[in-house]
Amino acid sequence: MMGNSMMGWAWIWPVLVLIGIVLLGYVAVRLTQNRRSLDQAAGPRRESPPAQAASSADVSSSARSILDERFARGEIDDEEYRRRRAELA
């Protein structure tokens, strides 16, 4: 008795699978369109300019600031700080 009444609903599964496939395709298309519009809104991609060589004054002040920070944190003692500072000068 139940076998005959359930056969009427057998068509629903292929329809649901088809709807799912169409929905996945729609979502995929929308995601790719969204990515393209974001790329276009960002403008053309530019390469960064080549890095310029740091001058010796920049390197010296950078090394000095690192040395000062290490001394302030207590990583090096007063004697080592003075010795390294003299080497940088």
Secondary structure as a PSIPRED ss2 file (coil, helix, strand):
# PSIPRED VFORMAT (PSIPRED V4.0)

   1 M C   1.000  0.000  0.000
   2 M H   0.000  1.000  0.000
   3 G H   0.000  1.000  0.000
   4 N H   0.000  1.000  0.000
   5 S H   0.000  1.000  0.000
   6 M H   0.000  1.000  0.000
   7 M H   0.000  1.000  0.000
   8 G H   0.000  1.000  0.000
   9 W H   0.000  1.000  0.000
  10 A C   1.000  0.000  0.000
  11 W C   1.000  0.000  0.000
  12 I H   0.000  1.000  0.000
  13 W H   0.000  1.000  0.000
  14 P H   0.000  1.000  0.000
  15 V H   0.000  1.000  0.000
  16 L H   0.000  1.000  0.000
  17 V H   0.000  1.000  0.000
  18 L H   0.000  1.000  0.000
  19 I H   0.000  1.000  0.000
  20 G H   0.000  1.000  0.000
  21 I H   0.000  1.000  0.000
  22 V H   0.000  1.000  0.000
  23 L H   0.000  1.000  0.000
  24 L H   0.000  1.000  0.000
  25 G H   0.000  1.000  0.000
  26 Y H   0.000  1.000  0.000
  27 V H   0.000  1.000  0.000
  28 A H   0.000  1.000  0.000
  29 V H   0.000  1.000  0.000
  30 R H   0.000  1.000  0.000
  31 L H   0.000  1.000  0.000
  32 T H   0.000  1.000  0.000
  33 Q H   0.000  1.000  0.000
  34 N H   0.000  1.000  0.000
  35 R H   0.000  1.000  0.000
  36 R H   0.000  1.000  0.000
  37 S H   0.000  1.000  0.000
  38 L H   0.000  1.000  0.000
  39 D H   0.000  1.000  0.000
  40 Q H   0.000  1.000  0.000
  41 A H   0.000  1.000  0.000
  42 A H   0.000  1.000  0.000
  43 G C   1.000  0.000  0.000
  44 P C   1.000  0.000  0.000
  45 R C   1.000  0.000  0.000
  46 R C   1.000  0.000  0.000
  47 E C   1.000  0.000  0.000
  48 S C   1.000  0.000  0.000
  49 P C   1.000  0.000  0.000
  50 P C   1.000  0.000  0.000
  51 A C   1.000  0.000  0.000
  52 Q C   1.000  0.000  0.000
  53 A C   1.000  0.000  0.000
  54 A C   1.000  0.000  0.000
  55 S C   1.000  0.000  0.000
  56 S H   0.000  1.000  0.000
  57 A H   0.000  1.000  0.000
  58 D H   0.000  1.000  0.000
  59 V H   0.000  1.000  0.000
  60 S H   0.000  1.000  0.000
  61 S H   0.000  1.000  0.000
  62 S H   0.000  1.000  0.000
  63 A H   0.000  1.000  0.000
  64 R H   0.000  1.000  0.000
  65 S H   0.000  1.000  0.000
  66 I H   0.000  1.000  0.000
  67 L H   0.000  1.000  0.000
  68 D H   0.000  1.000  0.000
  69 E H   0.000  1.000  0.000
  70 R H   0.000  1.000  0.000
  71 F H   0.000  1.000  0.000
  72 A H   0.000  1.000  0.000
  73 R H   0.000  1.000  0.000
  74 G C   1.000  0.000  0.000
  75 E C   1.000  0.000  0.000
  76 I C   1.000  0.000  0.000
  77 D C   1.000  0.000  0.000
  78 D H   0.000  1.000  0.000
  79 E H   0.000  1.000  0.000
  80 E H   0.000  1.000  0.000
  81 Y H   0.000  1.000  0.000
  82 R H   0.000  1.000  0.000
  83 R H   0.000  1.000  0.000
  84 R H   0.000  1.000  0.000
  85 R H   0.000  1.000  0.000
  86 A H   0.000  1.000  0.000
  87 E H   0.000  1.000  0.000
  88 L H   0.000  1.000  0.000
  89 A C   1.000  0.000  0.000
